[in-house]
């Protein structure tokens, strides 16, 4: 039981420490750069997911055009 409690504490502390480290490194940046980082962090993964979905749609219509490795 102590091991479970220790692991729960550890998993709760690690994300907190990592977000604090990220926030501390961003403090000195200009607001425009902070905005750019936030926009890229949101739009980057969305655009990659969109491309994958688009390629899967093409693959369903014409499987000979797309080759997945």
N, CA, C and O atoms as a Maestro MAE file, in Angstrom:
{
 s_m_m2io_version
 :::
 2.0.0
}

f_m_ct {
 s_m_title
 :::
 protein
 m_atom[276] {
  # First column is atom index #
  i_m_mmod_type
  r_m_x_coord
  r_m_y_coord
  r_m_z_coord
  i_m_residue_number
  s_m_chain_name
  s_m_pdb_residue_name
  s_m_pdb_atom_name
  i_m_atomic_number
  :::
  1 25 0.816 -1.181 0.000 1 A "UNK " " N  " 7
  2 3 0.000 0.000 0.000 1 A "UNK " " CA " 6
  3 2 0.868 1.256 0.000 1 A "UNK " " C  " 6
  4 15 0.521 2.242 -0.650 1 A "UNK " " O  " 8
  5 25 1.971 1.236 0.705 2 A "UNK " " N  " 7
  6 3 2.859 2.392 0.718 2 A "UNK " " CA " 6
  7 2 3.463 2.641 -0.655 2 A "UNK " " C  " 6
  8 15 3.676 3.787 -1.052 2 A "UNK " " O  " 8
  9 25 3.737 1.560 -1.378 3 A "UNK " " N  " 7
  10 3 4.283 1.704 -2.713 3 A "UNK " " CA " 6
  11 2 3.282 2.407 -3.621 3 A "UNK " " C  " 6
  12 15 3.664 3.266 -4.416 3 A "UNK " " O  " 8
  13 25 2.007 2.052 -3.511 4 A "UNK " " N  " 7
  14 3 0.979 2.684 -4.325 4 A "UNK " " CA " 6
  15 2 0.871 4.173 -4.011 4 A "UNK " " C  " 6
  16 15 0.750 4.995 -4.919 4 A "UNK " " O  " 8
  17 25 0.913 4.511 -2.754 5 A "UNK " " N  " 7
  18 3 0.829 5.918 -2.358 5 A "UNK " " CA " 6
  19 2 2.045 6.683 -2.867 5 A "UNK " " C  " 6
  20 15 1.915 7.805 -3.355 5 A "UNK " " O  " 8
  21 25 3.228 6.080 -2.754 6 A "UNK " " N  " 7
  22 3 4.434 6.740 -3.230 6 A "UNK " " CA " 6
  23 2 4.386 6.949 -4.738 6 A "UNK " " C  " 6
  24 15 4.785 8.004 -5.231 6 A "UNK " " O  " 8
  25 25 3.899 5.945 -5.480 7 A "UNK " " N  " 7
  26 3 3.794 6.091 -6.925 7 A "UNK " " CA " 6
  27 2 2.783 7.162 -7.298 7 A "UNK " " C  " 6
  28 15 2.996 7.917 -8.247 7 A "UNK " " O  " 8
  29 25 1.684 7.232 -6.558 8 A "UNK " " N  " 7
  30 3 0.682 8.260 -6.831 8 A "UNK " " CA " 6
  31 2 1.255 9.651 -6.586 8 A "UNK " " C  " 6
  32 15 1.008 10.579 -7.356 8 A "UNK " " O  " 8
  33 25 2.017 9.786 -5.515 9 A "UNK " " N  " 7
  34 3 2.652 11.076 -5.236 9 A "UNK " " CA " 6
  35 2 3.665 11.421 -6.320 9 A "UNK " " C  " 6
  36 15 3.752 12.566 -6.763 9 A "UNK " " O  " 8
  37 25 4.424 10.425 -6.739 10 A "UNK " " N  " 7
  38 3 5.447 10.659 -7.744 10 A "UNK " " CA " 6
  39 2 4.828 11.074 -9.071 10 A "UNK " " C  " 6
  40 15 5.304 12.012 -9.710 10 A "UNK " " O  " 8
  41 25 3.777 10.388 -9.487 11 A "UNK " " N  " 7
  42 3 3.151 10.738 -10.760 11 A "UNK " " CA " 6
  43 2 2.457 12.088 -10.686 11 A "UNK " " C  " 6
  44 15 2.286 12.745 -11.713 11 A "UNK " " O  " 8
  45 25 2.060 12.511 -9.514 12 A "UNK " " N  " 7
  46 3 1.477 13.838 -9.370 12 A "UNK " " CA " 6
  47 2 2.517 14.937 -9.333 12 A "UNK " " C  " 6
  48 15 2.247 16.069 -9.734 12 A "UNK " " O  " 8
  49 25 3.709 14.605 -8.851 13 A "UNK " " N  " 7
  50 3 4.760 15.611 -8.723 13 A "UNK " " CA " 6
  51 2 5.490 15.819 -10.043 13 A "UNK " " C  " 6
  52 15 5.825 16.954 -10.381 13 A "UNK " " O  " 8
  53 25 5.741 14.772 -10.787 14 A "UNK " " N  " 7
  54 3 6.535 14.880 -12.007 14 A "UNK " " CA " 6
  55 2 5.895 15.819 -13.026 14 A "UNK " " C  " 6
  56 15 6.593 16.696 -13.536 14 A "UNK " " O  " 8
  57 25 4.599 15.687 -13.356 15 A "UNK " " N  " 7
  58 3 4.026 16.653 -14.305 15 A "UNK " " CA " 6
  59 2 4.054 18.081 -13.776 15 A "UNK " " C  " 6
  60 15 4.219 19.022 -14.553 15 A "UNK " " O  " 8
  61 25 3.897 18.255 -12.486 16 A "UNK " " N  " 7
  62 3 3.946 19.598 -11.906 16 A "UNK " " CA " 6
  63 2 5.331 20.204 -12.079 16 A "UNK " " C  " 6
  64 15 5.456 21.378 -12.427 16 A "UNK " " O  " 8
  65 25 6.363 19.417 -11.840 17 A "UNK " " N  " 7
  66 3 7.720 19.925 -11.992 17 A "UNK " " CA " 6
  67 2 8.026 20.255 -13.442 17 A "UNK " " C  " 6
  68 15 8.687 21.256 -13.716 17 A "UNK " " O  " 8
  69 25 7.564 19.441 -14.370 18 A "UNK " " N  " 7
  70 3 7.866 19.699 -15.769 18 A "UNK " " CA " 6
  71 2 7.143 20.942 -16.271 18 A "UNK " " C  " 6
  72 15 7.719 21.709 -17.043 18 A "UNK " " O  " 8
  73 25 5.893 21.165 -15.855 19 A "UNK " " N  " 7
  74 3 5.198 22.376 -16.297 19 A "UNK " " CA " 6
  75 2 5.806 23.617 -15.660 19 A "UNK " " C  " 6
  76 15 5.839 24.676 -16.287 19 A "UNK " " O  " 8
  77 25 6.288 23.508 -14.428 20 A "UNK " " N  " 7
  78 3 6.959 24.654 -13.813 20 A "UNK " " CA " 6
  79 2 8.244 24.987 -14.556 20 A "UNK " " C  " 6
  80 15 8.563 26.162 -14.738 20 A "UNK " " O  " 8
  81 25 8.976 23.987 -14.981 21 A "UNK " " N  " 7
  82 3 10.207 24.227 -15.724 21 A "UNK " " CA " 6
  83 2 9.908 24.892 -17.064 21 A "UNK " " C  " 6
  84 15 10.637 25.787 -17.492 21 A "UNK " " O  " 8
  85 25 8.846 24.460 -17.719 22 A "UNK " " N  " 7
  86 3 8.466 25.065 -18.996 22 A "UNK " " CA " 6
  87 2 8.032 26.509 -18.784 22 A "UNK " " C  " 6
  88 15 8.457 27.397 -19.523 22 A "UNK " " O  " 8
  89 25 7.196 26.752 -17.786 23 A "UNK " " N  " 7
  90 3 6.730 28.112 -17.524 23 A "UNK " " CA " 6
  91 2 7.880 29.041 -17.155 23 A "UNK " " C  " 6
  92 15 7.894 30.200 -17.570 23 A "UNK " " O  " 8
  93 25 8.833 28.554 -16.390 24 A "UNK " " N  " 7
  94 3 9.969 29.392 -16.009 24 A "UNK " " CA " 6
  95 2 10.843 29.732 -17.205 24 A "UNK " " C  " 6
  96 15 11.434 30.811 -17.236 24 A "UNK " " O  " 8
  97 25 10.944 28.861 -18.175 25 A "UNK " " N  " 7
  98 3 11.761 29.157 -19.346 25 A "UNK " " CA " 6
  99 2 11.045 30.097 -20.309 25 A "UNK " " C  " 6
  100 15 11.698 30.744 -21.128 25 A "UNK " " O  " 8
  101 25 9.726 30.188 -20.232 26 A "UNK " " N  " 7
  102 3 8.957 31.044 -21.131 26 A "UNK " " CA " 6
  103 2 8.774 32.448 -20.552 26 A "UNK " " C  " 6
  104 15 8.387 33.360 -21.283 26 A "UNK " " O  " 8
  105 25 9.037 32.640 -19.280 27 A "UNK " " N  " 7
  106 3 8.777 33.929 -18.622 27 A "UNK " " CA " 6
  107 2 9.485 35.087 -19.329 27 A "UNK " " C  " 6
  108 15 8.899 36.160 -19.471 27 A "UNK " " O  " 8
  109 25 10.690 34.903 -19.762 28 A "UNK " " N  " 7
  110 3 11.461 35.996 -20.341 28 A "UNK " " CA " 6
  111 2 11.154 36.298 -21.791 28 A "UNK " " C  " 6
  112 15 11.722 37.238 -22.347 28 A "UNK " " O  " 8
  113 25 10.286 35.546 -22.418 29 A "UNK " " N  " 7
  114 3 10.001 35.762 -23.834 29 A "UNK " " CA " 6
  115 2 8.995 36.884 -24.041 29 A "UNK " " C  " 6
  116 15 8.211 37.208 -23.148 29 A "UNK " " O  " 8
  117 25 9.030 37.469 -25.226 30 A "UNK " " N  " 7
  118 3 8.073 38.511 -25.588 30 A "UNK " " CA " 6
  119 2 6.681 37.895 -25.742 30 A "UNK " " C  " 6
  120 15 6.567 36.712 -26.064 30 A "UNK " " O  " 8
  121 25 5.632 38.672 -25.519 31 A "UNK " " N  " 7
  122 3 4.267 38.143 -25.639 31 A "UNK " " CA " 6
  123 2 3.946 37.599 -27.032 31 A "UNK " " C  " 6
  124 15 3.193 36.634 -27.161 31 A "UNK " " O  " 8
  125 25 4.511 38.210 -28.073 32 A "UNK " " N  " 7
  126 3 4.244 37.717 -29.427 32 A "UNK " " CA " 6
  127 2 4.844 36.325 -29.632 32 A "UNK " " C  " 6
  128 15 4.257 35.492 -30.322 32 A "UNK " " O  " 8
  129 25 5.991 36.077 -29.046 33 A "UNK " " N  " 7
  130 3 6.615 34.756 -29.161 33 A "UNK " " CA " 6
  131 2 5.822 33.729 -28.367 33 A "UNK " " C  " 6
  132 15 5.669 32.591 -28.809 33 A "UNK " " O  " 8
  133 25 5.314 34.116 -27.195 34 A "UNK " " N  " 7
  134 3 4.474 33.212 -26.406 34 A "UNK " " CA " 6
  135 2 3.215 32.842 -27.175 34 A "UNK " " C  " 6
  136 15 2.794 31.686 -27.165 34 A "UNK " " O  " 8
  137 25 2.614 33.824 -27.842 35 A "UNK " " N  " 7
  138 3 1.416 33.567 -28.650 35 A "UNK " " CA " 6
  139 2 1.742 32.628 -29.801 35 A "UNK " " C  " 6
  140 15 0.978 31.707 -30.088 35 A "UNK " " O  " 8
  141 25 2.873 32.857 -30.461 36 A "UNK " " N  " 7
  142 3 3.282 31.995 -31.562 36 A "UNK " " CA " 6
  143 2 3.474 30.557 -31.093 36 A "UNK " " C  " 6
  144 15 3.030 29.624 -31.762 36 A "UNK " " O  " 8
  145 25 4.122 30.371 -29.966 37 A "UNK " " N  " 7
  146 3 4.343 29.025 -29.428 37 A "UNK " " CA " 6
  147 2 3.016 28.347 -29.116 37 A "UNK " " C  " 6
  148 15 2.847 27.159 -29.394 37 A "UNK " " O  " 8
  149 25 2.075 29.087 -28.541 38 A "UNK " " N  " 7
  150 3 0.765 28.514 -28.216 38 A "UNK " " CA " 6
  151 2 0.012 28.111 -29.477 38 A "UNK " " C  " 6
  152 15 -0.595 27.041 -29.523 38 A "UNK " " O  " 8
  153 25 0.049 28.966 -30.505 39 A "UNK " " N  " 7
  154 3 -0.656 28.660 -31.757 39 A "UNK " " CA " 6
  155 2 -0.040 27.446 -32.436 39 A "UNK " " C  " 6
  156 15 -0.759 26.568 -32.913 39 A "UNK " " O  " 8
  157 25 1.273 27.392 -32.481 40 A "UNK " " N  " 7
  158 3 1.955 26.258 -33.114 40 A "UNK " " CA " 6
  159 2 1.702 24.970 -32.341 40 A "UNK " " C  " 6
  160 15 1.554 23.906 -32.942 40 A "UNK " " O  " 8
  161 25 1.651 25.056 -31.018 41 A "UNK " " N  " 7
  162 3 1.400 23.863 -30.198 41 A "UNK " " CA " 6
  163 2 0.012 23.297 -30.453 41 A "UNK " " C  " 6
  164 15 -0.202 22.094 -30.301 41 A "UNK " " O  " 8
  165 25 -0.932 24.145 -30.837 42 A "UNK " " N  " 7
  166 3 -2.291 23.674 -31.117 42 A "UNK " " CA " 6
  167 2 -2.440 23.257 -32.574 42 A "UNK " " C  " 6
  168 15 -2.963 22.180 -32.859 42 A "UNK " " O  " 8
  169 25 -1.987 24.098 -33.497 43 A "UNK " " N  " 7
  170 3 -2.206 23.831 -34.920 43 A "UNK " " CA " 6
  171 2 -1.297 22.739 -35.485 43 A "UNK " " C  " 6
  172 15 -1.681 22.066 -36.441 43 A "UNK " " O  " 8
  173 25 -0.122 22.550 -34.927 44 A "UNK " " N  " 7
  174 3 0.796 21.529 -35.433 44 A "UNK " " CA " 6
  175 2 0.212 20.127 -35.387 44 A "UNK " " C  " 6
  176 15 0.121 19.476 -36.427 44 A "UNK " " O  " 8
  177 25 -0.186 19.638 -34.217 45 A "UNK " " N  " 7
  178 3 -0.777 18.299 -34.149 45 A "UNK " " CA " 6
  179 2 -2.088 18.175 -34.929 45 A "UNK " " C  " 6
  180 15 -2.378 17.124 -35.501 45 A "UNK " " O  " 8
  181 25 -2.884 19.260 -34.950 46 A "UNK " " N  " 7
  182 3 -4.134 19.214 -35.720 46 A "UNK " " CA " 6
  183 2 -3.861 19.075 -37.216 46 A "UNK " " C  " 6
  184 15 -4.570 18.345 -37.909 46 A "UNK " " O  " 8
  185 25 -2.850 19.765 -37.714 47 A "UNK " " N  " 7
  186 3 -2.548 19.668 -39.138 47 A "UNK " " CA " 6
  187 2 -1.998 18.288 -39.498 47 A "UNK " " C  " 6
  188 15 -2.310 17.761 -40.566 47 A "UNK " " O  " 8
  189 25 -1.195 17.706 -38.633 48 A "UNK " " N  " 7
  190 3 -0.686 16.356 -38.890 48 A "UNK " " CA " 6
  191 2 -1.833 15.354 -38.908 48 A "UNK " " C  " 6
  192 15 -1.884 14.483 -39.776 48 A "UNK " " O  " 8
  193 25 -2.754 15.472 -37.955 49 A "UNK " " N  " 7
  194 3 -3.918 14.577 -37.933 49 A "UNK " " CA " 6
  195 2 -4.772 14.777 -39.177 49 A "UNK " " C  " 6
  196 15 -5.287 13.808 -39.735 49 A "UNK " " O  " 8
  197 25 -4.927 16.019 -39.616 50 A "UNK " " N  " 7
  198 3 -5.701 16.299 -40.827 50 A "UNK " " CA " 6
  199 2 -5.075 15.673 -42.061 50 A "UNK " " C  " 6
  200 15 -5.784 15.123 -42.903 50 A "UNK " " O  " 8
  201 25 -3.769 15.751 -42.177 51 A "UNK " " N  " 7
  202 3 -3.084 15.146 -43.322 51 A "UNK " " CA " 6
  203 2 -3.257 13.635 -43.313 51 A "UNK " " C  " 6
  204 15 -3.495 13.035 -44.361 51 A "UNK " " O  " 8
  205 25 -3.141 13.016 -42.152 52 A "UNK " " N  " 7
  206 3 -3.307 11.560 -42.060 52 A "UNK " " CA " 6
  207 2 -4.722 11.161 -42.449 52 A "UNK " " C  " 6
  208 15 -4.911 10.199 -43.193 52 A "UNK " " O  " 8
  209 25 -5.727 11.896 -41.949 53 A "UNK " " N  " 7
  210 3 -7.116 11.587 -42.317 53 A "UNK " " CA " 6
  211 2 -7.350 11.793 -43.807 53 A "UNK " " C  " 6
  212 15 -8.053 11.003 -44.438 53 A "UNK " " O  " 8
  213 25 -6.770 12.846 -44.376 54 A "UNK " " N  " 7
  214 3 -6.900 13.104 -45.810 54 A "UNK " " CA " 6
  215 2 -6.280 11.975 -46.630 54 A "UNK " " C  " 6
  216 15 -6.866 11.529 -47.617 54 A "UNK " " O  " 8
  217 25 -5.108 11.515 -46.228 55 A "UNK " " N  " 7
  218 3 -4.460 10.421 -46.948 55 A "UNK " " CA " 6
  219 2 -5.239 9.116 -46.814 55 A "UNK " " C  " 6
  220 15 -5.286 8.326 -47.757 55 A "UNK " " O  " 8
  221 25 -5.847 8.882 -45.659 56 A "UNK " " N  " 7
  222 3 -6.657 7.670 -45.497 56 A "UNK " " CA " 6
  223 2 -7.894 7.724 -46.382 56 A "UNK " " C  " 6
  224 15 -8.328 6.697 -46.903 56 A "UNK " " O  " 8
  225 25 -8.468 8.917 -46.558 57 A "UNK " " N  " 7
  226 3 -9.627 9.059 -47.435 57 A "UNK " " CA " 6
  227 2 -9.235 8.766 -48.887 57 A "UNK " " C  " 6
  228 15 -9.968 8.092 -49.611 57 A "UNK " " O  " 8
  229 25 -8.075 9.278 -49.305 58 A "UNK " " N  " 7
  230 3 -7.583 8.992 -50.653 58 A "UNK " " CA " 6
  231 2 -7.321 7.500 -50.802 58 A "UNK " " C  " 6
  232 15 -7.612 6.915 -51.845 58 A "UNK " " O  " 8
  233 25 -6.774 6.888 -49.763 59 A "UNK " " N  " 7
  234 3 -6.460 5.459 -49.817 59 A "UNK " " CA " 6
  235 2 -7.725 4.625 -49.987 59 A "UNK " " C  " 6
  236 15 -7.693 3.599 -50.667 59 A "UNK " " O  " 8
  237 25 -8.834 5.041 -49.387 60 A "UNK " " N  " 7
  238 3 -10.085 4.291 -49.531 60 A "UNK " " CA " 6
  239 2 -10.629 4.407 -50.950 60 A "UNK " " C  " 6
  240 15 -11.153 3.435 -51.493 60 A "UNK " " O  " 8
  241 25 -10.509 5.589 -51.554 61 A "UNK " " N  " 7
  242 3 -11.033 5.783 -52.907 61 A "UNK " " CA " 6
  243 2 -10.131 5.144 -53.956 61 A "UNK " " C  " 6
  244 15 -10.612 4.451 -54.852 61 A "UNK " " O  " 8
  245 25 -8.834 5.373 -53.847 62 A "UNK " " N  " 7
  246 3 -7.872 4.829 -54.814 62 A "UNK " " CA " 6
  247 2 -6.662 4.284 -54.071 62 A "UNK " " C  " 6
  248 15 -5.686 5.005 -53.862 62 A "UNK " " O  " 8
  249 25 -6.715 3.007 -53.668 63 A "UNK " " N  " 7
  250 3 -5.631 2.434 -52.860 63 A "UNK " " CA " 6
  251 2 -4.281 2.385 -53.575 63 A "UNK " " C  " 6
  252 15 -3.245 2.304 -52.915 63 A "UNK " " O  " 8
  253 25 -4.271 2.433 -54.884 64 A "UNK " " N  " 7
  254 3 -2.999 2.361 -55.606 64 A "UNK " " CA " 6
  255 2 -2.201 3.668 -55.523 64 A "UNK " " C  " 6
  256 15 -1.014 3.679 -55.851 64 A "UNK " " O  " 8
  257 25 -2.823 4.759 -55.095 65 A "UNK " " N  " 7
  258 3 -2.130 6.050 -55.027 65 A "UNK " " CA " 6
  259 2 -1.341 6.238 -53.735 65 A "UNK " " C  " 6
  260 15 -0.387 7.016 -53.712 65 A "UNK " " O  " 8
  261 25 -1.713 5.548 -52.664 66 A "UNK " " N  " 7
  262 3 -1.060 5.732 -51.365 66 A "UNK " " CA " 6
  263 2 -0.398 4.420 -50.947 66 A "UNK " " C  " 6
  264 15 -1.021 3.359 -50.972 66 A "UNK " " O  " 8
  265 25 0.873 4.513 -50.564 67 A "UNK " " N  " 7
  266 3 1.570 3.350 -50.021 67 A "UNK " " CA " 6
  267 2 2.070 3.697 -48.633 67 A "UNK " " C  " 6
  268 15 2.882 4.608 -48.471 67 A "UNK " " O  " 8
  269 25 1.588 2.975 -47.627 68 A "UNK " " N  " 7
  270 3 2.042 3.184 -46.258 68 A "UNK " " CA " 6
  271 2 3.231 2.270 -46.015 68 A "UNK " " C  " 6
  272 15 3.218 1.114 -46.438 68 A "UNK " " O  " 8
  273 25 4.225 2.755 -45.362 69 A "UNK " " N  " 7
  274 3 5.392 1.929 -45.065 69 A "UNK " " CA " 6
  275 2 5.210 1.228 -43.772 69 A "UNK " " C  " 6
  276 15 6.089 0.479 -43.346 69 A "UNK " " O  " 8
  :::
 }
 m_bond[275] {
  # First column is bond index #
  i_m_from
  i_m_to
  i_m_order
  :::
  1 1 2 1
  2 2 3 1
  3 3 4 2
  4 3 5 1
  5 5 6 1
  6 6 7 1
  7 7 8 2
  8 7 9 1
  9 9 10 1
  10 10 11 1
  11 11 12 2
  12 11 13 1
  13 13 14 1
  14 14 15 1
  15 15 16 2
  16 15 17 1
  17 17 18 1
  18 18 19 1
  19 19 20 2
  20 19 21 1
  21 21 22 1
  22 22 23 1
  23 23 24 2
  24 23 25 1
  25 25 26 1
  26 26 27 1
  27 27 28 2
  28 27 29 1
  29 29 30 1
  30 30 31 1
  31 31 32 2
  32 31 33 1
  33 33 34 1
  34 34 35 1
  35 35 36 2
  36 35 37 1
  37 37 38 1
  38 38 39 1
  39 39 40 2
  40 39 41 1
  41 41 42 1
  42 42 43 1
  43 43 44 2
  44 43 45 1
  45 45 46 1
  46 46 47 1
  47 47 48 2
  48 47 49 1
  49 49 50 1
  50 50 51 1
  51 51 52 2
  52 51 53 1
  53 53 54 1
  54 54 55 1
  55 55 56 2
  56 55 57 1
  57 57 58 1
  58 58 59 1
  59 59 60 2
  60 59 61 1
  61 61 62 1
  62 62 63 1
  63 63 64 2
  64 63 65 1
  65 65 66 1
  66 66 67 1
  67 67 68 2
  68 67 69 1
  69 69 70 1
  70 70 71 1
  71 71 72 2
  72 71 73 1
  73 73 74 1
  74 74 75 1
  75 75 76 2
  76 75 77 1
  77 77 78 1
  78 78 79 1
  79 79 80 2
  80 79 81 1
  81 81 82 1
  82 82 83 1
  83 83 84 2
  84 83 85 1
  85 85 86 1
  86 86 87 1
  87 87 88 2
  88 87 89 1
  89 89 90 1
  90 90 91 1
  91 91 92 2
  92 91 93 1
  93 93 94 1
  94 94 95 1
  95 95 96 2
  96 95 97 1
  97 97 98 1
  98 98 99 1
  99 99 100 2
  100 99 101 1
  101 101 102 1
  102 102 103 1
  103 103 104 2
  104 103 105 1
  105 105 106 1
  106 106 107 1
  107 107 108 2
  108 107 109 1
  109 109 110 1
  110 110 111 1
  111 111 112 2
  112 111 113 1
  113 113 114 1
  114 114 115 1
  115 115 116 2
  116 115 117 1
  117 117 118 1
  118 118 119 1
  119 119 120 2
  120 119 121 1
  121 121 122 1
  122 122 123 1
  123 123 124 2
  124 123 125 1
  125 125 126 1
  126 126 127 1
  127 127 128 2
  128 127 129 1
  129 129 130 1
  130 130 131 1
  131 131 132 2
  132 131 133 1
  133 133 134 1
  134 134 135 1
  135 135 136 2
  136 135 137 1
  137 137 138 1
  138 138 139 1
  139 139 140 2
  140 139 141 1
  141 141 142 1
  142 142 143 1
  143 143 144 2
  144 143 145 1
  145 145 146 1
  146 146 147 1
  147 147 148 2
  148 147 149 1
  149 149 150 1
  150 150 151 1
  151 151 152 2
  152 151 153 1
  153 153 154 1
  154 154 155 1
  155 155 156 2
  156 155 157 1
  157 157 158 1
  158 158 159 1
  159 159 160 2
  160 159 161 1
  161 161 162 1
  162 162 163 1
  163 163 164 2
  164 163 165 1
  165 165 166 1
  166 166 167 1
  167 167 168 2
  168 167 169 1
  169 169 170 1
  170 170 171 1
  171 171 172 2
  172 171 173 1
  173 173 174 1
  174 174 175 1
  175 175 176 2
  176 175 177 1
  177 177 178 1
  178 178 179 1
  179 179 180 2
  180 179 181 1
  181 181 182 1
  182 182 183 1
  183 183 184 2
  184 183 185 1
  185 185 186 1
  186 186 187 1
  187 187 188 2
  188 187 189 1
  189 189 190 1
  190 190 191 1
  191 191 192 2
  192 191 193 1
  193 193 194 1
  194 194 195 1
  195 195 196 2
  196 195 197 1
  197 197 198 1
  198 198 199 1
  199 199 200 2
  200 199 201 1
  201 201 202 1
  202 202 203 1
  203 203 204 2
  204 203 205 1
  205 205 206 1
  206 206 207 1
  207 207 208 2
  208 207 209 1
  209 209 210 1
  210 210 211 1
  211 211 212 2
  212 211 213 1
  213 213 214 1
  214 214 215 1
  215 215 216 2
  216 215 217 1
  217 217 218 1
  218 218 219 1
  219 219 220 2
  220 219 221 1
  221 221 222 1
  222 222 223 1
  223 223 224 2
  224 223 225 1
  225 225 226 1
  226 226 227 1
  227 227 228 2
  228 227 229 1
  229 229 230 1
  230 230 231 1
  231 231 232 2
  232 231 233 1
  233 233 234 1
  234 234 235 1
  235 235 236 2
  236 235 237 1
  237 237 238 1
  238 238 239 1
  239 239 240 2
  240 239 241 1
  241 241 242 1
  242 242 243 1
  243 243 244 2
  244 243 245 1
  245 245 246 1
  246 246 247 1
  247 247 248 2
  248 247 249 1
  249 249 250 1
  250 250 251 1
  251 251 252 2
  252 251 253 1
  253 253 254 1
  254 254 255 1
  255 255 256 2
  256 255 257 1
  257 257 258 1
  258 258 259 1
  259 259 260 2
  260 259 261 1
  261 261 262 1
  262 262 263 1
  263 263 264 2
  264 263 265 1
  265 265 266 1
  266 266 267 1
  267 267 268 2
  268 267 269 1
  269 269 270 1
  270 270 271 1
  271 271 272 2
  272 271 273 1
  273 273 274 1
  274 274 275 1
  275 275 276 2
  :::
 }
}
